[in-house]
């Protein structure tokens, strides 16, 4: 879940297997899913089309975004407008 009651992703961390797809659902408006750390996009994934991640659009309640993680690793992400509020998450792919 993206947003909702507070500036958070629920769950904030997730462990999956290579080849699994993560499905984010917006529970509040004005948020993004943007790969990277400390508010700096690394362009690995982002809503909506994985392009121009440093300027990806905020989305509204009910929006969804899916991304398939093909390789093992640790993939941090954040909400662009709310990274400074601690709206971050991490996907660990085994």
ABEGO torsion letter per residue (X at the ends): XBEEABBBBOBABBBBBBGBBBBBBBABBGBBBBBEBGGBBAGABBOAAGBGAAABBBBBBGBBBBBBBABBEBBBBBBAAAAAAGBBBBBBBX
